[in-house]
Amino acid sequence: MDDINGRKVAFLCTDGVEQIELESPWSAVEKAGGTPTLVGLKPDAIQAFQHLDKGDSKPVEKVVSDVSVDDFDALVLPGGVINGDFVRADATAVQFVKSFMDEAKPVAAICHGAWVLAEANAIMGKTMTSYPSLQTDLRNAGATWVDKPVVVDRGLVTSRKPADLPQFCEKLLEEVSEGVHAR
């Protein structure tokens, strides 16, 4: 396992986040010595889901309007249809994501989290994967979409679904360990 001791990782999500796609990479970051922070669109707590059923409530630690790309070493965009749609509709959140891509800091998106990258106009020329229903959106945003468990392209880690979480978490930690990538 890669050592990311002291690295700060933002997890940007809101209501409707797929619980396992938040908890699994969060746990991997903690076990590797990193510090995860739940960054939400609003204060208080968010409602996670286990597919279509309500899951746990998760406390928001920071609000996206109060943070900067400079506060973190990496960004994780968990999935969930509702989560991905709400986050991509928030201009401040989209700009936060774009800033990570512009700075070439590691970004990891699983499932519907990739929608936010398309909205940020940050994937032109990138090779990536996602939940299959997003492939047209990602291609239209300039990415090359492939159907693989995990894809890494210059610091961007993408994955399709919960079954791919072991590979996703492994690559997330590798990229966070490597740090900023060449543009």
One Martini backbone bead per residue (centre of mass of N, CA, C, O) as a GRO file, in nm:
protein
  183
    1MET     BB    1   0.097   0.035   0.021
    2ASP     BB    2   0.070   0.357  -0.002
    3ASP     BB    3   0.225   0.649   0.116
    4ILE     BB    4   0.020   0.942   0.250
    5ASN     BB    5   0.142   1.098   0.464
    6GLY     BB    6  -0.033   1.403   0.524
    7ARG     BB    7  -0.240   1.390   0.315
    8LYS     BB    8  -0.499   1.580   0.158
    9VAL     BB    9  -0.846   1.468   0.108
   10ALA     BB   10  -1.106   1.541  -0.093
   11PHE     BB   11  -1.466   1.486  -0.053
   12LEU     BB   12  -1.700   1.541  -0.303
   13CYS     BB   13  -2.037   1.581  -0.172
   14THR     BB   14  -2.384   1.470  -0.144
   15ASP     BB   15  -2.673   1.397  -0.172
   16GLY     BB   16  -2.668   1.056  -0.294
   17VAL     BB   17  -2.435   0.913  -0.216
   18GLU     BB   18  -2.245   0.639  -0.250
   19GLN     BB   19  -2.145   0.490   0.024
   20ILE     BB   20  -1.914   0.293  -0.076
   21GLU     BB   21  -1.776   0.532  -0.256
   22LEU     BB   22  -1.687   0.672   0.015
   23GLU     BB   23  -1.581   0.461   0.232
   24SER     BB   24  -1.353   0.306   0.086
   25PRO     BB   25  -1.154   0.542   0.013
   26TRP     BB   26  -1.144   0.662   0.293
   27SER     BB   27  -1.014   0.417   0.430
   28ALA     BB   28  -0.762   0.405   0.250
   29VAL     BB   29  -0.651   0.682   0.328
   30GLU     BB   30  -0.626   0.633   0.631
   31LYS     BB   31  -0.443   0.370   0.618
   32ALA     BB   32  -0.214   0.552   0.451
   33GLY     BB   33  -0.211   0.847   0.625
   34GLY     BB   34  -0.440   1.016   0.551
   35THR     BB   35  -0.670   1.309   0.510
   36PRO     BB   36  -0.999   1.314   0.518
   37THR     BB   37  -1.259   1.532   0.361
   38LEU     BB   38  -1.582   1.650   0.385
   39VAL     BB   39  -1.720   1.808   0.101
   40GLY     BB   40  -1.983   2.031   0.071
   41LEU     BB   41  -2.258   2.235  -0.031
   42LYS     BB   42  -2.340   2.210   0.274
   43PRO     BB   43  -2.407   2.204   0.579
   44ASP     BB   44  -2.380   1.939   0.806
   45ALA     BB   45  -2.547   1.688   0.626
   46ILE     BB   46  -2.555   1.380   0.449
   47GLN     BB   47  -2.721   1.150   0.224
   48ALA     BB   48  -2.678   0.831   0.190
   49PHE     BB   49  -2.656   0.548  -0.039
   50GLN     BB   50  -2.789   0.213  -0.128
   51HIS     BB   51  -2.860   0.294  -0.406
   52LEU     BB   52  -3.210   0.324  -0.334
   53ASP     BB   53  -3.126   0.333  -0.035
   54LYS     BB   54  -3.097   0.449   0.258
   55GLY     BB   55  -2.841   0.545   0.455
   56ASP     BB   56  -2.617   0.726   0.586
   57SER     BB   57  -2.516   0.987   0.773
   58LYS     BB   58  -2.294   1.267   0.689
   59PRO     BB   59  -2.057   1.480   0.790
   60VAL     BB   60  -1.977   1.800   0.729
   61GLU     BB   61  -1.664   1.975   0.734
   62LYS     BB   62  -1.685   2.128   0.452
   63VAL     BB   63  -1.742   2.397   0.243
   64VAL     BB   64  -1.681   2.471  -0.080
   65SER     BB   65  -1.691   2.792  -0.038
   66ASP     BB   66  -1.441   2.755   0.201
   67VAL     BB   67  -1.244   2.638  -0.018
   68SER     BB   68  -0.932   2.514  -0.163
   69VAL     BB   69  -0.699   2.365  -0.352
   70ASP     BB   70  -0.468   2.443  -0.138
   71ASP     BB   71  -0.594   2.247   0.101
   72PHE     BB   72  -0.512   2.012  -0.109
   73ASP     BB   73  -0.378   1.710  -0.276
   74ALA     BB   74  -0.674   1.585  -0.332
   75LEU     BB   75  -0.952   1.424  -0.522
   76VAL     BB   76  -1.286   1.296  -0.457
   77LEU     BB   77  -1.555   1.141  -0.669
   78PRO     BB   78  -1.821   1.017  -0.588
   79GLY     BB   79  -2.103   0.856  -0.640
   80GLY     BB   80  -2.416   0.890  -0.763
   81VAL     BB   81  -2.665   1.020  -0.926
   82ILE     BB   82  -2.753   1.253  -0.745
   83ASN     BB   83  -2.480   1.359  -0.668
   84GLY     BB   84  -2.365   1.420  -0.952
   85ASP     BB   85  -2.593   1.618  -1.031
   86PHE     BB   86  -2.567   1.824  -0.797
   87VAL     BB   87  -2.267   1.896  -0.828
   88ARG     BB   88  -2.281   1.989  -1.137
   89ALA     BB   89  -2.495   2.232  -1.049
   90ASP     BB   90  -2.247   2.358  -0.890
   91ALA     BB   91  -2.035   2.610  -0.953
   92THR     BB   92  -1.832   2.586  -0.718
   93ALA     BB   93  -1.770   2.286  -0.749
   94VAL     BB   94  -1.673   2.294  -1.041
   95GLN     BB   95  -1.436   2.488  -0.988
   96PHE     BB   96  -1.289   2.309  -0.787
   97VAL     BB   97  -1.235   2.080  -0.986
   98LYS     BB   98  -1.089   2.244  -1.205
   99SER     BB   99  -0.850   2.325  -1.024
  100PHE     BB  100  -0.727   2.044  -0.999
  101MET     BB  101  -0.680   2.003  -1.301
  102ASP     BB  102  -0.508   2.261  -1.350
  103GLU     BB  103  -0.289   2.164  -1.117
  104ALA     BB  104  -0.242   1.843  -1.140
  105LYS     BB  105  -0.402   1.701  -0.937
  106PRO     BB  106  -0.532   1.447  -0.793
  107VAL     BB  107  -0.807   1.256  -0.942
  108ALA     BB  108  -1.109   1.077  -0.829
  109ALA     BB  109  -1.358   0.883  -1.017
  110ILE     BB  110  -1.679   0.733  -0.959
  111CYS     BB  111  -1.901   0.680  -1.174
  112HIS     BB  112  -2.099   0.972  -1.142
  113GLY     BB  113  -1.850   1.164  -1.079
  114ALA     BB  114  -1.772   1.230  -1.384
  115TRP     BB  115  -1.975   1.453  -1.449
  116VAL     BB  116  -1.811   1.688  -1.321
  117LEU     BB  117  -1.578   1.684  -1.527
  118ALA     BB  118  -1.749   1.761  -1.769
  119GLU     BB  119  -1.859   2.030  -1.652
  120ALA     BB  120  -1.550   2.142  -1.616
  121ASN     BB  121  -1.391   2.104  -1.876
  122ALA     BB  122  -1.146   1.849  -1.796
  123ILE     BB  123  -1.133   1.593  -2.045
  124MET     BB  124  -0.973   1.666  -2.276
  125GLY     BB  125  -0.790   1.385  -2.393
  126LYS     BB  126  -0.895   1.177  -2.203
  127THR     BB  127  -0.879   0.869  -2.039
  128MET     BB  128  -1.184   0.686  -1.946
  129THR     BB  129  -1.422   0.597  -1.694
  130SER     BB  130  -1.755   0.460  -1.609
  131TYR     BB  131  -2.053   0.455  -1.604
  132PRO     BB  132  -2.201   0.362  -1.896
  133SER     BB  133  -2.422   0.604  -1.911
  134LEU     BB  134  -2.172   0.832  -1.951
  135GLN     BB  135  -2.015   0.801  -2.224
  136THR     BB  136  -2.142   1.026  -2.398
  137ASP     BB  137  -2.073   1.266  -2.217
  138LEU     BB  138  -1.763   1.222  -2.222
  139ARG     BB  139  -1.722   1.232  -2.524
  140ASN     BB  140  -1.853   1.519  -2.561
  141ALA     BB  141  -1.606   1.632  -2.363
  142GLY     BB  142  -1.332   1.468  -2.500
  143ALA     BB  143  -1.324   1.177  -2.427
  144THR     BB  144  -1.198   0.853  -2.381
  145TRP     BB  145  -1.393   0.571  -2.364
  146VAL     BB  146  -1.370   0.291  -2.134
  147ASP     BB  147  -1.416  -0.064  -2.040
  148LYS     BB  148  -1.290  -0.047  -1.719
  149PRO     BB  149  -1.223  -0.064  -1.389
  150VAL     BB  150  -0.952   0.114  -1.446
  151VAL     BB  151  -0.822   0.454  -1.501
  152VAL     BB  152  -0.510   0.619  -1.595
  153ASP     BB  153  -0.458   0.988  -1.650
  154ARG     BB  154  -0.258   1.205  -1.539
  155GLY     BB  155  -0.398   1.168  -1.227
  156LEU     BB  156  -0.656   1.029  -1.342
  157VAL     BB  157  -0.909   0.848  -1.173
  158THR     BB  158  -1.118   0.582  -1.300
  159SER     BB  159  -1.450   0.433  -1.245
  160ARG     BB  160  -1.756   0.241  -1.250
  161LYS     BB  161  -1.796   0.063  -0.969
  162PRO     BB  162  -1.808  -0.107  -0.676
  163ALA     BB  163  -1.652  -0.363  -0.787
  164ASP     BB  164  -1.386  -0.157  -0.842
  165LEU     BB  165  -1.266  -0.054  -0.565
  166PRO     BB  166  -0.990  -0.193  -0.529
  167GLN     BB  167  -0.857  -0.059  -0.781
  168PHE     BB  168  -0.924   0.233  -0.720
  169CYS     BB  169  -0.776   0.259  -0.446
  170GLU     BB  170  -0.496   0.184  -0.545
  171LYS     BB  171  -0.469   0.420  -0.754
  172LEU     BB  172  -0.524   0.653  -0.569
  173LEU     BB  173  -0.274   0.612  -0.386
  174GLU     BB  174  -0.061   0.637  -0.605
  175GLU     BB  175  -0.132   0.929  -0.695
  176VAL     BB  176  -0.105   1.068  -0.421
  177SER     BB  177   0.193   0.986  -0.383
  178GLU     BB  178   0.297   1.139  -0.642
  179GLY     BB  179   0.116   1.379  -0.713
  180VAL     BB  180   0.192   1.604  -0.912
  181HIS     BB  181   0.144   1.647  -1.256
  182ALA     BB  182   0.191   1.665  -1.565
  183ARG     BB  183   0.025   1.851  -1.825
   0.00000   0.00000   0.00000
